[in-house]
Amino acid sequence: MQETRCEVCTENISKYRCPRCAVRTCSLPCVKAHKNNNECNGLRDKTAYVTIKDFSEGNLLNDYRFLEEVDRKADNVARHIRRKHKPGTPHHLKFLMRMARQRQTTLSLLPYVFTKRKQNSTMFSTRDKEILWHIEWIFAQNNIKYYDKRVSENMVLRNILEKYIDPEMGDPVKKQRLKNYVSAGFKNIQIFMKVEKRSAKSVRYHRLNLQQSMKENLCGKYLVEYPTLYVILSDYCQEFPVQGEVQTETSGVSSSDSETDSSSSDEDSSSESDNSSGGEDSNNKHQISPEWSEGDIVTENKLQECKQDENLQENKLVNYVNEERLEGDKMDTMFNENKN
């Protein structure tokens, strides 16, 4: 093999070759001089063109390693982005949630990818020491939505709503779109807020007071991002069941039913007392005391049946556990016998 001389000093035999431009050098001073003179960084050009005639297995291996390096760097960039925008609540939002908790309002925030999180402009004013709420108004009868940004928690709900439906102070454009609300007036309008963390089959609402502030209305409530308030005409309030009032109504119906049952039973017992003595003996078995109604006896019988079913289920469970223990003991004895 013919020895070649250094292309920089042209005196000594070359020992090295530049990976980038293939210039041969003999020593470190010649390498540095080559880089300064030719402005070469000494790094191999991984994307340099190679003809098919000169393409070898070494070039194939270099291309494979180049693709691996590209994939590794892309993965590192993605990891860095995830680490930079790691999921978590910023400090100012944590402080906002803490201030809401002090006002007995539970505020829950969604991840930033949600539209509701991006729209929310709720903040805590350190100067005024109050929460400025982002409010969504839904006028259900007209299917119209409006948004208010950074409304003071000390403002009365009626005053916030005046710019929409007040005949004198309202916005003319908004009043034109909300004619039925303007004509109805505040006396025939109710404000509702949906109760969170309930199934779709049992939707309930909070009834808010127009004469109270946002702070008072949201006390003891659970919010997701910001309050969404439904403005409803009084004629359509039955479509929005209130959480506390629904139970009282059903209990009232059941009590009235029991009263009618008891009155009917009293009438039946009085009419039966006029019958023959044989009928009286047969009716004494089903006689109802004045303190108990017929509906109460039915419910008591149902409770006894439920208790009997529970006892049967417990007995079945005990028997199943005992059978499992017996099977385990048999397996242990068989294992010990085989081991011996």
Kinemage of the C-alpha trace (Angstrom):
@kinemage 1
@onewidth
@group {chain A} dominant
@subgroup {mainchain}
@vectorlist {calphas} color= white
{ca met a 1} P 0.000 0.000 0.000
{ca gln a 2} L 1.408 3.332 -1.050
{ca glu a 3} L 1.945 5.766 1.806
{ca thr a 4} L 0.598 9.276 1.392
{ca arg a 5} L 2.009 12.393 2.899
{ca cys a 6} L 0.235 14.963 5.052
{ca glu a 7} L -1.703 17.421 2.915
{ca val a 8} L -1.040 20.276 5.352
{ca cys a 9} L 2.698 20.166 6.026
{ca thr a 10} L 3.610 17.810 3.099
{ca glu a 11} L 6.601 16.531 5.096
{ca asn a 12} L 5.450 13.629 7.249
{ca ile a 13} L 3.448 10.548 6.363
{ca ser a 14} L -0.264 11.010 7.009
{ca lys a 15} L -1.856 9.187 9.942
{ca tyr a 16} L -5.388 10.651 10.038
{ca arg a 17} L -8.139 11.484 7.594
{ca cys a 18} L -10.844 14.112 8.145
{ca pro a 19} L -14.291 12.433 8.323
{ca arg a 20} L -15.905 15.366 6.573
{ca cys a 21} L -13.613 16.378 3.715
{ca ala a 22} L -11.193 13.367 3.666
{ca val a 23} L -8.062 15.572 4.033
{ca arg a 24} L -5.094 13.581 5.319
{ca thr a 25} L -3.051 14.913 8.249
{ca cys a 26} L -0.167 13.719 10.354
{ca ser a 27} L -0.550 15.348 13.760
{ca leu a 28} L -2.757 17.469 15.974
{ca pro a 29} L -1.245 20.822 14.853
{ca cys a 30} L -1.922 19.878 11.250
{ca val a 31} L -5.508 18.893 12.129
{ca lys a 32} L -6.122 22.271 13.800
{ca ala a 33} L -4.478 24.109 10.915
{ca his a 34} L -6.687 22.224 8.456
{ca lys a 35} L -9.864 23.168 10.386
{ca asn a 36} L -8.876 26.843 10.566
{ca asn a 37} L -7.814 27.121 6.942
{ca asn a 38} L -10.741 25.252 5.410
{ca glu a 39} L -13.385 26.160 8.060
{ca cys a 40} L -14.054 22.474 8.594
{ca asn a 41} L -15.688 21.181 11.784
{ca gly a 42} L -14.356 17.646 11.344
{ca leu a 43} L -17.783 16.007 11.598
{ca arg a 44} L -18.946 13.525 9.004
{ca asp a 45} L -21.734 14.736 6.745
{ca lys a 46} L -24.376 12.132 7.439
{ca thr a 47} L -26.545 13.269 4.546
{ca ala a 48} L -23.804 13.489 1.918
{ca tyr a 49} L -24.672 12.040 -1.468
{ca val a 50} L -23.149 8.625 -2.241
{ca thr a 51} L -23.467 7.032 -5.673
{ca ile a 52} L -24.727 3.484 -6.023
{ca lys a 53} L -21.327 2.458 -7.332
{ca asp a 54} L -19.606 3.652 -4.156
{ca phe a 55} L -22.371 2.556 -1.772
{ca ser a 56} L -21.132 -0.105 0.650
{ca glu a 57} L -22.258 -1.876 3.802
{ca gly a 58} L -20.551 0.819 5.851
{ca asn a 59} L -22.737 3.466 4.223
{ca leu a 60} L -25.821 1.360 4.922
{ca leu a 61} L -24.828 1.048 8.569
{ca asn a 62} L -24.226 4.804 8.772
{ca asp a 63} L -27.655 5.511 7.334
{ca tyr a 64} L -29.249 3.115 9.812
{ca arg a 65} L -27.493 4.787 12.736
{ca phe a 66} L -28.518 8.201 11.394
{ca leu a 67} L -32.186 7.195 11.383
{ca glu a 68} L -31.874 5.855 14.926
{ca glu a 69} L -30.346 9.130 16.052
{ca val a 70} L -33.178 11.120 14.453
{ca asp a 71} L -35.750 8.958 16.223
{ca arg a 72} L -33.944 9.334 19.550
{ca lys a 73} L -33.772 13.125 19.273
{ca ala a 74} L -37.448 13.359 18.333
{ca asp a 75} L -38.339 11.300 21.385
{ca asn a 76} L -36.167 13.517 23.604
{ca val a 77} L -37.905 16.630 22.306
{ca ala a 78} L -41.327 15.108 23.046
{ca arg a 79} L -40.191 14.178 26.552
{ca his a 80} L -38.916 17.695 27.112
{ca ile a 81} L -42.242 19.204 26.016
{ca arg a 82} L -44.179 16.891 28.329
{ca arg a 83} L -41.831 17.689 31.173
{ca lys a 84} L -42.120 21.417 30.513
{ca his a 85} L -45.919 21.291 30.338
{ca lys a 86} L -46.366 18.566 32.921
{ca pro a 87} L -49.891 18.143 34.282
{ca gly a 88} L -50.438 20.123 37.426
{ca thr a 89} L -52.241 23.134 38.793
{ca pro a 90} L -50.335 26.446 38.725
{ca his a 91} L -49.828 28.263 41.982
{ca his a 92} L -52.245 31.104 41.208
{ca leu a 93} L -55.020 28.605 40.453
{ca lys a 94} L -54.306 26.706 43.654
{ca phe a 95} L -54.563 29.999 45.510
{ca leu a 96} L -57.884 30.705 43.748
{ca met a 97} L -59.242 27.315 44.795
{ca arg a 98} L -58.124 27.942 48.367
{ca met a 99} L -59.846 31.344 48.466
{ca ala a 100} L -63.051 29.759 47.124
{ca arg a 101} L -62.799 27.051 49.793
{ca gln a 102} L -62.616 29.741 52.472
{ca arg a 103} L -65.954 31.003 51.144
{ca gln a 104} L -67.371 27.454 51.445
{ca thr a 105} L -67.399 27.052 47.673
{ca thr a 106} L -65.737 23.988 46.168
{ca leu a 107} L -64.043 24.931 42.895
{ca ser a 108} L -62.778 22.201 40.566
{ca leu a 109} L -60.538 22.969 37.576
{ca leu a 110} L -60.209 20.925 34.380
{ca pro a 111} L -56.998 20.228 32.417
{ca tyr a 112} L -55.935 22.978 30.047
{ca val a 113} L -56.929 21.002 26.931
{ca phe a 114} L -60.626 21.517 27.743
{ca thr a 115} L -62.422 24.462 26.167
{ca lys a 116} L -64.067 25.405 29.450
{ca arg a 117} L -60.649 25.716 31.081
{ca lys a 118} L -59.391 27.974 28.280
{ca gln a 119} L -62.485 30.191 28.437
{ca asn a 120} L -62.394 30.629 32.197
{ca ser a 121} L -61.294 34.126 33.254
{ca thr a 122} L -62.011 33.709 36.970
{ca met a 123} L -59.307 35.224 39.164
{ca phe a 124} L -58.676 36.444 42.690
{ca ser a 125} L -58.020 40.155 43.107
{ca thr a 126} L -55.309 40.590 45.725
{ca arg a 127} L -55.964 44.325 45.844
{ca asp a 128} L -59.689 44.086 46.579
{ca lys a 129} L -59.472 40.685 48.325
{ca glu a 130} L -62.346 39.257 46.281
{ca ile a 131} L -62.985 36.665 43.593
{ca leu a 132} L -63.833 37.915 40.121
{ca trp a 133} L -66.037 35.261 38.543
{ca his a 134} L -66.464 34.237 34.943
{ca ile a 135} L -70.233 33.676 34.518
{ca glu a 136} L -72.106 31.880 31.754
{ca trp a 137} L -75.752 32.911 31.295
{ca ile a 138} L -78.094 30.516 29.521
{ca phe a 139} L -81.495 31.901 28.562
{ca ala a 140} L -83.124 28.533 28.025
{ca gln a 141} L -86.401 29.691 26.476
{ca asn a 142} L -84.528 31.548 23.705
{ca asn a 143} L -81.545 29.174 23.502
{ca ile a 144} L -79.107 32.105 23.891
{ca lys a 145} L -75.823 32.229 25.804
{ca tyr a 146} L -73.928 35.217 27.151
{ca tyr a 147} L -70.683 35.452 29.112
{ca asp a 148} L -69.590 37.929 31.778
{ca lys a 149} L -65.904 38.183 32.610
{ca arg a 150} L -64.490 38.983 36.046
{ca val a 151} L -67.676 39.841 37.886
{ca ser a 152} L -67.181 40.777 41.529
{ca glu a 153} L -68.449 38.222 44.003
{ca asn a 154} L -70.013 41.030 46.057
{ca met a 155} L -72.381 42.091 43.262
{ca val a 156} L -76.045 41.230 43.681
{ca leu a 157} L -77.322 38.724 41.145
{ca arg a 158} L -80.134 41.027 40.045
{ca asn a 159} L -77.708 43.867 39.313
{ca ile a 160} L -75.571 41.588 37.131
{ca leu a 161} L -78.625 40.526 35.159
{ca glu a 162} L -79.945 44.067 34.613
{ca lys a 163} L -77.911 44.725 31.489
{ca tyr a 164} L -79.699 41.860 29.737
{ca ile a 165} L -83.387 42.201 30.651
{ca asp a 166} L -83.868 45.501 32.456
{ca pro a 167} L -86.180 47.717 30.332
{ca glu a 168} L -84.249 50.903 31.119
{ca met a 169} L -80.642 49.869 31.788
{ca gly a 170} L -80.359 46.905 29.431
{ca asp a 171} L -78.461 46.735 26.158
{ca pro a 172} L -80.889 47.442 23.254
{ca val a 173} L -79.521 44.627 21.105
{ca lys a 174} L -79.703 42.091 23.914
{ca lys a 175} L -83.171 43.284 24.959
{ca gln a 176} L -84.392 42.776 21.391
{ca arg a 177} L -83.185 39.172 21.454
{ca leu a 178} L -84.678 38.619 24.933
{ca lys a 179} L -88.094 40.209 24.445
{ca asn a 180} L -89.992 37.604 26.436
{ca tyr a 181} L -87.657 37.997 29.413
{ca val a 182} L -87.903 41.794 29.321
{ca ser a 183} L -91.702 41.677 29.199
{ca ala a 184} L -91.831 39.116 32.013
{ca gly a 185} L -89.718 41.198 34.401
{ca phe a 186} L -87.685 40.058 37.373
{ca lys a 187} L -90.776 38.915 39.292
{ca asn a 188} L -91.443 36.132 36.775
{ca ile a 189} L -87.826 34.981 36.396
{ca gln a 190} L -85.961 32.290 38.320
{ca ile a 191} L -82.211 31.543 38.315
{ca phe a 192} L -81.029 27.935 38.482
{ca met a 193} L -77.590 26.347 38.636
{ca lys a 194} L -76.993 22.689 37.831
{ca val a 195} L -75.880 20.383 40.651
{ca glu a 196} L -72.574 18.769 39.699
{ca lys a 197} L -71.512 15.160 40.261
{ca arg a 198} L -74.921 13.651 39.543
{ca ser a 199} L -75.899 11.065 36.969
{ca ala a 200} L -77.687 12.092 33.792
{ca lys a 201} L -80.835 10.275 34.947
{ca ser a 202} L -81.156 12.322 38.148
{ca val a 203} L -80.345 15.906 37.146
{ca arg a 204} L -81.060 18.457 39.871
{ca tyr a 205} L -80.619 22.225 40.161
{ca his a 206} L -79.950 24.855 42.804
{ca arg a 207} L -82.404 27.744 42.991
{ca leu a 208} L -80.491 31.019 43.415
{ca asn a 209} L -81.725 34.196 45.073
{ca leu a 210} L -81.789 37.300 42.891
{ca gln a 211} L -81.495 39.572 45.933
{ca gln a 212} L -78.285 37.960 47.206
{ca ser a 213} L -74.703 38.398 46.039
{ca met a 214} L -72.716 35.844 44.059
{ca lys a 215} L -70.736 35.035 47.184
{ca glu a 216} L -73.885 34.198 49.143
{ca asn a 217} L -75.465 32.232 46.291
{ca leu a 218} L -72.353 30.108 45.710
{ca cys a 219} L -71.836 29.319 49.386
{ca gly a 220} L -72.030 25.549 49.885
{ca lys a 221} L -72.042 24.843 46.131
{ca tyr a 222} L -69.730 22.732 43.937
{ca leu a 223} L -68.459 24.387 40.744
{ca val a 224} L -66.530 23.149 37.726
{ca glu a 225} L -64.426 26.049 36.401
{ca tyr a 226} L -67.128 28.756 36.633
{ca pro a 227} L -70.851 29.081 37.431
{ca thr a 228} L -73.303 28.357 34.626
{ca leu a 229} L -76.614 30.043 35.438
{ca tyr a 230} L -79.926 29.195 33.765
{ca val a 231} L -82.373 32.105 33.432
{ca ile a 232} L -85.844 30.549 33.366
{ca leu a 233} L -89.318 32.025 33.092
{ca ser a 234} L -91.650 31.077 35.939
{ca asp a 235} L -93.957 29.137 33.596
{ca tyr a 236} L -91.135 26.678 32.801
{ca cys a 237} L -89.692 26.186 36.291
{ca gln a 238} L -91.215 22.704 36.585
{ca glu a 239} L -88.716 21.517 33.959
{ca phe a 240} L -85.861 22.245 36.401
{ca pro a 241} L -86.283 20.072 39.509
{ca val a 242} L -84.664 21.616 42.576
{ca gln a 243} L -82.566 19.315 44.712
{ca gly a 244} L -84.234 19.892 48.100
{ca glu a 245} L -87.773 20.597 46.949
{ca val a 246} L -88.231 17.397 44.931
{ca gln a 247} L -87.837 15.164 47.982
{ca thr a 248} L -90.280 17.189 50.051
{ca glu a 249} L -92.855 17.037 47.279
{ca thr a 250} L -92.570 13.259 46.965
{ca ser a 251} L -92.772 12.846 50.735
{ca gly a 252} L -95.885 15.045 50.768
{ca val a 253} L -97.475 12.846 48.124
{ca ser a 254} L -96.658 9.685 50.040
{ca ser a 255} L -98.036 11.155 53.275
{ca ser a 256} L -101.255 12.169 51.520
{ca asp a 257} L -101.510 8.691 50.045
{ca ser a 258} L -101.096 7.130 53.470
{ca glu a 259} L -103.780 9.454 54.850
{ca thr a 260} L -106.211 8.399 52.134
{ca asp a 261} L -105.344 4.759 52.761
{ca ser a 262} L -105.916 5.144 56.488
{ca ser a 263} L -109.227 6.961 55.946
{ca ser a 264} L -110.402 4.268 53.544
{ca ser a 265} L -109.358 1.577 55.995
{ca asp a 266} L -111.290 3.291 58.787
{ca glu a 267} L -114.373 3.418 56.569
{ca asp a 268} L -113.957 -0.268 55.722
{ca ser a 269} L -113.570 -1.216 59.373
{ca ser a 270} L -116.650 0.826 60.386
{ca ser a 271} L -118.739 -0.758 57.620
{ca glu a 272} L -117.524 -4.221 58.548
{ca ser a 273} L -118.434 -3.688 62.221
{ca asp a 274} L -122.082 -3.547 61.170
{ca asn a 275} L -121.842 -7.040 59.634
{ca ser a 276} L -122.463 -10.370 61.354
{ca ser a 277} L -120.332 -11.727 64.177
{ca gly a 278} L -118.724 -14.299 61.862
{ca gly a 279} L -117.501 -11.518 59.626
{ca glu a 280} L -116.141 -9.690 62.664
{ca asp a 281} L -114.059 -12.722 63.664
{ca ser a 282} L -112.560 -12.963 60.213
{ca asn a 283} L -111.865 -9.235 60.040
{ca asn a 284} L -110.174 -9.128 63.447
{ca lys a 285} L -107.165 -10.846 61.887
{ca his a 286} L -106.613 -7.846 59.601
{ca gln a 287} L -107.778 -5.132 62.007
{ca ile a 288} L -105.659 -1.946 61.826
{ca ser a 289} L -104.800 -0.030 64.967
{ca pro a 290} L -105.437 3.726 64.994
{ca glu a 291} L -101.697 4.434 65.158
{ca trp a 292} L -100.882 2.340 62.052
{ca ser a 293} L -102.128 2.831 58.519
{ca glu a 294} L -102.485 0.116 55.930
{ca gly a 295} L -99.576 1.511 53.954
{ca asp a 296} L -97.342 1.311 57.045
{ca ile a 297} L -98.197 -2.370 57.543
{ca val a 298} L -97.325 -3.093 53.899
{ca thr a 299} L -93.993 -1.360 54.233
{ca glu a 300} L -93.310 -3.239 57.476
{ca asn a 301} L -93.995 -6.551 55.730
{ca lys a 302} L -91.661 -5.559 52.914
{ca leu a 303} L -88.938 -4.718 55.419
{ca gln a 304} L -89.324 -8.126 57.044
{ca glu a 305} L -89.097 -9.817 53.649
{ca cys a 306} L -85.933 -7.846 52.852
{ca lys a 307} L -84.399 -8.884 56.164
{ca gln a 308} L -85.225 -12.523 55.445
{ca asp a 309} L -83.609 -12.230 52.009
{ca glu a 310} L -80.507 -10.695 53.588
{ca asn a 311} L -80.295 -13.541 56.093
{ca leu a 312} L -80.561 -16.071 53.274
{ca gln a 313} L -77.796 -14.316 51.360
{ca glu a 314} L -75.578 -14.305 54.455
{ca asn a 315} L -76.184 -18.027 55.012
{ca lys a 316} L -75.311 -18.760 51.399
{ca leu a 317} L -72.119 -16.741 51.713
{ca val a 318} L -71.127 -18.572 54.921
{ca asn a 319} L -71.753 -21.933 53.276
{ca tyr a 320} L -69.695 -20.906 50.264
{ca val a 321} L -66.788 -19.824 52.475
{ca asn a 322} L -66.934 -23.094 54.416
{ca glu a 323} L -66.889 -25.097 51.167
{ca glu a 324} L -63.872 -23.138 49.966
{ca arg a 325} L -62.070 -23.842 53.213
{ca leu a 326} L -62.819 -27.555 52.915
{ca glu a 327} L -61.501 -27.593 49.359
{ca gly a 328} L -58.359 -25.796 50.537
{ca asp a 329} L -57.813 -28.306 53.316
{ca lys a 330} L -58.203 -31.184 50.856
{ca met a 331} L -55.655 -29.649 48.508
{ca asp a 332} L -53.216 -29.169 51.396
{ca thr a 333} L -53.540 -32.790 52.515
{ca met a 334} L -53.047 -34.047 48.940
{ca phe a 335} L -49.993 -31.825 48.531
{ca asn a 336} L -48.498 -33.112 51.787
{ca glu a 337} L -49.157 -36.748 50.817
{ca asn a 338} L -47.474 -36.302 47.445
{ca lys a 339} L -44.585 -34.529 49.095
{ca asn a 340} L -44.077 -37.421 51.550
